Amino acid sequence: MERKVIIEMRNIVKKFPGVVAVNHVNLKLYKGEVLAVLGENGAGKTTLMNVLYGLLQPNKGEIYIEGKKVIHRSPLDAIRNGIGMVHQHFTLVEDLTIAENIVLGLREVGFFVNLKKVAKEIEEFADKLGIKINPYAKVWQLSAGEKQKVEILKTLFRNPKVLILDEPTSVLTPQETRELFKAVIALKQRGLSIIFISHKLEEVLHIADRIMVLRHGEVTGELLRDEANPRLLARLMVGKDVFLDIKNPSTTPVSEVVLEVRNLEALGDRGNLALKDVNIRVRAGEILGIAGVSGNGQKELAETLYGIRRPTRGKIFFLNQDITNSNVLERIQLGISYIPAERLKYGTVGDLPLYENVVLTRIYDSKIIKDFPAIPNNLKPIDVRVIEELAKELITRYSVVTPSHKALVKNLSGGNIQRVIVGREIERNPKLLIAEEPTAGLDIAATEFVRRKLIELRNKKCSVILISSDLSEILSISDKIAVMYGGEIVGVFKPGELEIEDIGLMMAGYSKMNKERIEALWA
């Protein structure tokens, strides 16, 4: 029996200034299937879906829905043609209830809304899908997983034929991811067609019926799930064989405590208490992984340790020296490096050329300043020839794609900006490296490269604090792991000591270790 084609995209081309984001891509989606669109950041996945959803207009190509040619000039056209999209970042209004968010923009509801009636309809609709919600709950009260379900409900309430899920698991715990997958399978069984966008191989192999791989805006492979395996998919994504498993032989950390944090508290950007009584101890030659759903104090912890954010309580000791009130420059000079998640805000100066960004944290390094004995170090000029050579070496070593070492950093892609920052901080040979989402935006090969670099630093007796929303990354290269929830350390353990389910419960705030056990593990 021939399967029914719901969507067909033919010869789609989408160009931006200087970039062909989608290059002659063809896509078919059948009724009641999950099609995974797999590719690294920048491969063209989201751009292709934005064309389908009417957020972008193609330079070339045609879209057919159930055999009929359509033109989507806006998302409203796509919605009318039965397409719903759940975006990578939440689009909910935090101060409104679940019911209010779901009916926003629905013409059928009208200007005056009977919220009680609508809330009952939404609750019944959710029950049919096996999703339990309180329609009167405010969105700000929800966990990331609950918000994701509301986003899906909001889309499904319009009764689409096709559901597009763009990187839907990026902020979910392992348990929430499994619940999402159950919901996706249930929707598929009800006849809904689903496009699942991801760069995570294990998710795609778990959920997809069929897999389409994009690289540099072009289709490099299309295969059934049973025909796929991680190494094949990685090769299609990257263009070469990639060693996915990093061997991290455990080493015994040097007994010297490099960083000790005692009863640390700090405020968030909104004036809320973002860090609550945090205690940490990191030894030389140790990678401490900080796990948790994004937004639970990890960012504030990194910024407080580096000196960007001032603590309201507690102490920070670096090599037995109290640095609680030290500024960023003083911490850099002591040997602390930082790879920030917000690469444009804290990691680079966009209007400066690449070669100057390479030495932003080394401006008083004797290797890069001209030797004038009579002039104090802080007044000596920088040797431009030296920093240009350093930049060229970093470009080669970290495979930075750039027209020149003199190119402005703001004109580089996000992934290449990340390579510049990672290279700059690692090449300083620090005593402590705070790495916040260091592989975000990198392809598989570059991710593997950065992880190996972190392990090399650890093996040189550097201490590393790895903050990552990728739990598999944390588990693969950390010597010890701390879980953060609500600004607190709720658990400390070594890889292999806990099941994924137990880690997920801590990440979601459903369980925590007692203080005595946590303190014993810091010893």
LUMTI-90775 format. One record per residue (C-alpha): residue in one letter; x, y, z. Coordinates in steps of 0.25 Angstrom, whole numbers, plus 5000, padded with zeros to 4 digits. Example, Ala and Ser with C-alpha at 12.3 -4.5 7.8 and 13.67 -1.06 7.14 Angstrom:
<recs>
REC  code    px    py    pz
REC     a  5049  4982  5031
REC     s  5055  4996  5029
</recs>
This chain:
<recs>
REC  code    px    py    pz
REC     m  5000  5000  5000
REC     e  5006  5013  4996
REC     r  5008  5023  5007
REC     k  5001  5037  5006
REC     v  5010  5049  5004
REC     i  5006  5060  5014
REC     i  5017  5070  5010
REC     e  5027  5071  4999
REC     m  5038  5082  4998
REC     r  5044  5082  4984
REC     n  5058  5088  4981
REC     i  5057  5098  4993
REC     v  5068  5109  4992
REC     k  5070  5120  5003
REC     k  5081  5130  5003
REC     f  5086  5140  5012
REC     p  5097  5151  5009
REC     g  5109  5143  5006
REC     v  5103  5129  5011
REC     v  5095  5119  5004
REC     a  5087  5113  5016
REC     v  5079  5103  5009
REC     n  5084  5098  4995
REC     h  5074  5091  4986
REC     v  5068  5082  4997
REC     n  5056  5072  4995
REC     l  5048  5067  5006
REC     k  5036  5057  5007
REC     l  5028  5055  5019
REC     y  5018  5043  5020
REC     k  5005  5042  5028
REC     g  5007  5037  5042
REC     e  5022  5037  5042
REC     v  5034  5043  5050
REC     l  5044  5049  5040
REC     a  5057  5054  5047
REC     v  5064  5065  5041
REC     l  5078  5063  5046
REC     g  5090  5072  5045
REC     e  5100  5081  5053
REC     n  5097  5095  5057
REC     g  5098  5104  5044
REC     a  5094  5092  5035
REC     g  5081  5098  5030
REC     k  5071  5090  5038
REC     t  5064  5102  5045
REC     t  5065  5110  5032
REC     l  5058  5099  5024
REC     m  5047  5098  5035
REC     n  5045  5113  5035
REC     v  5043  5113  5020
REC     l  5032  5102  5022
REC     y  5026  5110  5033
REC     g  5026  5123  5026
REC     l  5036  5130  5035
REC     l  5045  5131  5023
REC     q  5043  5132  5008
REC     p  5051  5123  4999
REC     n  5059  5129  4987
REC     k  5055  5116  4979
REC     g  5047  5104  4981
REC     e  5032  5099  4983
REC     i  5024  5094  4995
REC     y  5013  5084  4993
REC     i  5003  5080  5003
REC     e  4995  5067  5000
REC     g  4998  5069  4985
REC     k  4994  5084  4985
REC     k  5004  5095  4983
REC     v  5004  5105  4994
REC     i  5011  5118  4997
REC     h  5014  5122  5011
REC     r  5016  5137  5012
REC     s  5015  5136  5027
REC     p  5012  5126  5039
REC     l  4998  5129  5038
REC     d  4997  5123  5024
REC     a  5005  5110  5029
REC     i  4995  5109  5041
REC     r  4983  5110  5032
REC     n  4989  5099  5023
REC     g  4991  5090  5036
REC     i  5005  5092  5040
REC     g  5009  5095  5054
REC     m  5023  5098  5059
REC     v  5029  5097  5073
REC     h  5041  5106  5073
REC     q  5054  5103  5080
REC     h  5053  5114  5090
REC     f  5040  5116  5098
REC     t  5030  5126  5093
REC     l  5020  5126  5105
REC     v  5016  5138  5113
REC     e  5021  5135  5127
REC     d  5011  5144  5134
REC     l  4999  5137  5127
REC     t  4992  5124  5131
REC     i  4994  5111  5122
REC     a  4980  5113  5117
REC     e  4982  5128  5114
REC     n  4995  5124  5106
REC     i  4988  5113  5098
REC     v  4977  5122  5093
REC     l  4985  5134  5090
REC     g  4983  5137  5075
REC     l  4972  5127  5073
REC     r  4961  5134  5064
REC     e  4951  5124  5068
REC     v  4951  5129  5083
REC     g  4948  5143  5079
REC     f  4951  5156  5087
REC     f  4943  5152  5100
REC     v  4948  5139  5106
REC     n  4940  5130  5115
REC     l  4953  5125  5122
REC     k  4946  5115  5130
REC     k  4940  5108  5118
REC     v  4953  5109  5110
REC     a  4961  5103  5122
REC     k  4951  5091  5123
REC     e  4953  5089  5108
REC     i  4968  5090  5109
REC     e  4968  5080  5120
REC     e  4960  5070  5113
REC     f  4968  5072  5101
REC     a  4981  5069  5108
REC     d  4975  5057  5115
REC     k  4972  5051  5102
REC     l  4987  5052  5098
REC     g  4991  5047  5112
REC     i  4997  5060  5117
REC     k  4993  5065  5131
REC     i  4992  5080  5133
REC     n  4986  5090  5142
REC     p  4980  5100  5132
REC     y  4980  5111  5143
REC     a  4995  5110  5146
REC     k  5004  5122  5142
REC     v  5015  5118  5132
REC     w  5026  5124  5141
REC     q  5022  5113  5152
REC     l  5025  5102  5142
REC     s  5038  5094  5140
REC     a  5045  5094  5126
REC     g  5038  5080  5123
REC     e  5024  5085  5126
REC     k  5026  5098  5118
REC     q  5030  5089  5106
REC     k  5017  5081  5107
REC     v  5009  5094  5108
REC     e  5016  5099  5095
REC     i  5012  5086  5088
REC     l  4998  5087  5094
REC     k  4997  5101  5088
REC     t  5001  5096  5075
REC     l  4992  5084  5075
REC     f  4980  5091  5080
REC     r  4979  5097  5065
REC     n  4978  5083  5060
REC     p  4990  5082  5051
REC     k  4993  5071  5041
REC     v  5008  5073  5043
REC     l  5016  5076  5056
REC     i  5030  5082  5055
REC     l  5038  5081  5067
REC     d  5051  5089  5067
REC     e  5062  5083  5077
REC     p  5051  5080  5087
REC     t  5060  5074  5097
REC     s  5070  5084  5099
REC     v  5065  5089  5113
REC     l  5059  5075  5118
REC     t  5064  5065  5128
REC     p  5065  5051  5124
REC     q  5051  5048  5130
REC     e  5045  5059  5123
REC     t  5051  5055  5110
REC     r  5045  5041  5111
REC     e  5032  5047  5114
REC     l  5033  5056  5102
REC     f  5036  5043  5093
REC     k  5024  5036  5099
REC     a  5015  5048  5094
REC     v  5022  5048  5081
REC     i  5019  5033  5078
REC     a  5005  5035  5083
REC     l  5003  5046  5073
REC     k  5009  5038  5062
REC     q  4999  5027  5065
REC     r  4988  5037  5064
REC     g  4992  5040  5050
REC     l  5000  5052  5052
REC     s  5012  5054  5043
REC     i  5024  5060  5051
REC     i  5037  5066  5047
REC     f  5047  5065  5058
REC     i  5059  5074  5057
REC     s  5072  5070  5065
REC     h  5087  5069  5065
REC     k  5087  5058  5076
REC     l  5089  5044  5070
REC     e  5084  5036  5081
REC     e  5070  5043  5081
REC     v  5069  5042  5066
REC     l  5071  5027  5066
REC     h  5061  5026  5077
REC     i  5050  5034  5072
REC     a  5050  5034  5056
REC     d  5044  5025  5046
REC     r  5053  5032  5035
REC     i  5065  5041  5036
REC     m  5070  5052  5027
REC     v  5084  5058  5029
REC     l  5088  5072  5025
REC     r  5102  5078  5024
REC     h  5105  5092  5020
REC     g  5091  5093  5015
REC     e  5091  5081  5006
REC     v  5085  5067  5008
REC     t  5096  5057  5010
REC     g  5088  5045  5013
REC     e  5074  5040  5015
REC     l  5071  5026  5022
REC     l  5062  5018  5030
REC     r  5065  5017  5045
REC     d  5068  5002  5044
REC     e  5079  5006  5033
REC     a  5086  5016  5042
REC     n  5096  5015  5053
REC     p  5103  5026  5061
REC     r  5116  5025  5053
REC     l  5109  5026  5040
REC     l  5101  5038  5044
REC     a  5113  5045  5049
REC     r  5120  5043  5036
REC     l  5109  5049  5028
REC     m  5108  5061  5038
REC     v  5122  5064  5038
REC     g  5128  5058  5025
REC     k  5138  5049  5031
REC     d  5139  5038  5042
REC     v  5138  5043  5056
REC     f  5142  5036  5069
REC     l  5130  5038  5077
REC     d  5135  5031  5090
REC     i  5145  5038  5097
REC     k  5153  5030  5107
REC     n  5155  5037  5120
REC     p  5164  5028  5129
REC     s  5161  5032  5143
REC     t  5173  5039  5150
REC     t  5175  5041  5164
REC     p  5174  5056  5166
REC     v  5186  5063  5173
REC     s  5182  5065  5188
REC     e  5184  5080  5186
REC     v  5171  5088  5187
REC     v  5171  5098  5176
REC     l  5157  5104  5178
REC     e  5149  5104  5190
REC     v  5135  5111  5191
REC     r  5129  5113  5205
REC     n  5114  5116  5207
REC     l  5114  5125  5194
REC     e  5101  5133  5191
REC     a  5099  5143  5180
REC     l  5087  5150  5173
REC     g  5082  5148  5159
REC     d  5080  5159  5149
REC     r  5065  5161  5154
REC     g  5070  5162  5168
REC     n  5066  5148  5172
REC     l  5075  5139  5181
REC     a  5081  5131  5169
REC     l  5092  5124  5178
REC     k  5088  5118  5191
REC     d  5099  5113  5201
REC     v  5108  5107  5190
REC     n  5120  5099  5195
REC     i  5130  5093  5185
REC     r  5144  5088  5186
REC     v  5152  5085  5173
REC     r  5166  5079  5174
REC     a  5177  5080  5164
REC     g  5176  5070  5152
REC     e  5161  5069  5154
REC     i  5149  5072  5145
REC     l  5137  5075  5153
REC     g  5124  5075  5144
REC     i  5113  5084  5148
REC     a  5100  5077  5143
REC     g  5086  5083  5143
REC     v  5075  5089  5134
REC     s  5079  5102  5129
REC     g  5074  5114  5138
REC     n  5077  5107  5152
REC     g  5089  5116  5156
REC     q  5100  5110  5147
REC     k  5102  5124  5140
REC     e  5102  5131  5153
REC     l  5112  5122  5159
REC     a  5122  5123  5147
REC     e  5121  5138  5147
REC     t  5123  5139  5162
REC     l  5135  5130  5162
REC     y  5141  5138  5151
REC     g  5138  5152  5158
REC     i  5128  5157  5148
REC     r  5117  5156  5159
REC     r  5119  5160  5173
REC     p  5115  5150  5184
REC     t  5105  5155  5195
REC     r  5110  5144  5205
REC     g  5121  5134  5206
REC     k  5136  5132  5202
REC     i  5144  5128  5190
REC     f  5158  5122  5192
REC     f  5168  5120  5181
REC     l  5181  5113  5185
REC     n  5178  5116  5199
REC     q  5177  5131  5196
REC     d  5164  5138  5198
REC     i  5159  5144  5185
REC     t  5145  5147  5189
REC     n  5146  5162  5186
REC     s  5157  5161  5175
REC     n  5153  5167  5162
REC     v  5154  5159  5148
REC     l  5168  5164  5144
REC     e  5174  5159  5158
REC     r  5167  5146  5156
REC     i  5173  5145  5142
REC     q  5187  5148  5146
REC     l  5185  5137  5157
REC     g  5183  5127  5146
REC     i  5168  5126  5145
REC     s  5162  5125  5131
REC     y  5147  5126  5127
REC     i  5140  5121  5115
REC     p  5126  5128  5116
REC     a  5113  5123  5110
REC     e  5110  5137  5105
REC     r  5121  5138  5095
REC     l  5117  5151  5090
REC     k  5114  5158  5103
REC     y  5126  5153  5111
REC     g  5135  5145  5102
REC     t  5139  5155  5091
REC     v  5139  5169  5086
REC     g  5131  5168  5073
REC     d  5137  5181  5067
REC     l  5151  5177  5069
REC     p  5159  5168  5059
REC     l  5161  5153  5062
REC     y  5176  5155  5066
REC     e  5173  5165  5076
REC     n  5162  5156  5082
REC     v  5172  5145  5084
REC     v  5180  5153  5094
REC     l  5168  5160  5102
REC     t  5172  5152  5114
REC     r  5187  5153  5112
REC     i  5189  5168  5111
REC     y  5200  5168  5122
REC     d  5207  5155  5118
REC     s  5222  5158  5116
REC     k  5222  5149  5103
REC     i  5213  5159  5096
REC     i  5218  5173  5100
REC     k  5230  5180  5095
REC     d  5242  5180  5104
REC     f  5244  5194  5109
REC     p  5251  5193  5123
REC     a  5249  5207  5127
REC     i  5233  5206  5125
REC     p  5224  5199  5134
REC     n  5217  5187  5129
REC     n  5203  5193  5129
REC     l  5208  5204  5120
REC     k  5217  5196  5110
REC     p  5211  5195  5096
REC     i  5207  5181  5091
REC     d  5215  5175  5080
REC     v  5205  5174  5068
REC     r  5214  5164  5060
REC     v  5214  5154  5072
REC     i  5199  5154  5074
REC     e  5197  5153  5059
REC     e  5206  5140  5060
REC     l  5198  5135  5072
REC     a  5185  5137  5065
REC     k  5190  5130  5052
REC     e  5194  5118  5061
REC     l  5181  5118  5068
REC     i  5173  5118  5055
REC     t  5181  5106  5050
REC     r  5180  5098  5063
REC     y  5166  5101  5066
REC     s  5161  5100  5051
REC     v  5155  5114  5052
REC     v  5148  5117  5038
REC     t  5151  5132  5035
REC     p  5155  5140  5023
REC     s  5167  5145  5031
REC     h  5173  5147  5045
REC     k  5169  5162  5043
REC     a  5154  5159  5041
REC     l  5145  5166  5051
REC     v  5140  5155  5061
REC     k  5125  5160  5059
REC     n  5126  5155  5045
REC     l  5129  5141  5049
REC     s  5119  5130  5051
REC     g  5115  5126  5065
REC     g  5123  5113  5065
REC     n  5135  5120  5060
REC     i  5134  5131  5071
REC     q  5134  5119  5081
REC     r  5146  5113  5075
REC     v  5154  5126  5077
REC     i  5149  5127  5092
REC     v  5152  5112  5095
REC     g  5166  5113  5088
REC     r  5170  5126  5095
REC     e  5166  5121  5109
REC     i  5172  5107  5108
REC     e  5185  5113  5102
REC     r  5188  5121  5114
REC     n  5191  5108  5121
REC     p  5182  5112  5133
REC     k  5182  5106  5147
REC     l  5167  5107  5147
REC     l  5158  5107  5135
REC     i  5143  5110  5137
REC     a  5137  5105  5124
REC     e  5122  5108  5122
REC     e  5115  5101  5111
REC     p  5129  5100  5104
REC     t  5124  5091  5092
REC     a  5111  5099  5089
REC     g  5110  5102  5074
REC     l  5122  5093  5070
REC     d  5121  5081  5061
REC     i  5124  5067  5065
REC     a  5138  5067  5062
REC     a  5141  5080  5068
REC     t  5133  5076  5081
REC     e  5142  5064  5082
REC     f  5154  5072  5080
REC     v  5150  5082  5091
REC     r  5147  5070  5101
REC     r  5160  5064  5098
REC     k  5167  5078  5101
REC     l  5159  5079  5114
REC     i  5164  5065  5118
REC     e  5179  5069  5114
REC     l  5178  5081  5123
REC     r  5173  5072  5134
REC     n  5185  5063  5132
REC     k  5194  5074  5133
REC     k  5188  5076  5147
REC     c  5179  5088  5143
REC     s  5166  5088  5150
REC     v  5154  5089  5141
REC     i  5139  5093  5145
REC     l  5131  5088  5133
REC     i  5117  5094  5133
REC     s  5108  5088  5122
REC     s  5094  5085  5119
REC     d  5098  5073  5112
REC     l  5098  5062  5122
REC     s  5105  5052  5113
REC     e  5117  5062  5112
REC     i  5117  5063  5127
REC     l  5117  5048  5130
REC     s  5127  5045  5119
REC     i  5139  5054  5124
REC     s  5136  5058  5138
REC     d  5143  5052  5150
REC     k  5133  5057  5160
REC     i  5119  5063  5157
REC     a  5110  5073  5165
REC     v  5096  5075  5161
REC     m  5090  5089  5163
REC     y  5075  5092  5165
REC     g  5069  5105  5169
REC     g  5083  5111  5172
REC     e  5087  5099  5181
REC     i  5096  5088  5180
REC     v  5086  5076  5182
REC     g  5096  5064  5179
REC     v  5110  5061  5177
REC     f  5115  5047  5172
REC     k  5125  5041  5163
REC     p  5121  5036  5149
REC     g  5115  5022  5149
REC     e  5110  5023  5164
REC     l  5096  5027  5160
REC     e  5086  5023  5150
REC     i  5082  5034  5139
REC     e  5068  5033  5145
REC     d  5073  5037  5159
REC     i  5081  5049  5153
REC     g  5069  5053  5145
REC     l  5061  5054  5158
REC     m  5071  5063  5165
REC     m  5072  5072  5152
REC     a  5057  5073  5153
REC     g  5057  5076  5168
REC     y  5050  5064  5172
REC     s  5061  5058  5181
REC     k  5074  5063  5187
REC     m  5085  5057  5196
REC     n  5087  5060  5210
REC     k  5097  5071  5214
REC     e  5106  5061  5221
REC     r  5107  5052  5209
REC     i  5110  5063  5200
REC     e  5121  5069  5209
REC     a  5127  5055  5210
REC     l  5128  5054  5195
REC     w  5136  5067  5194
REC     a  5146  5062  5204
</recs>
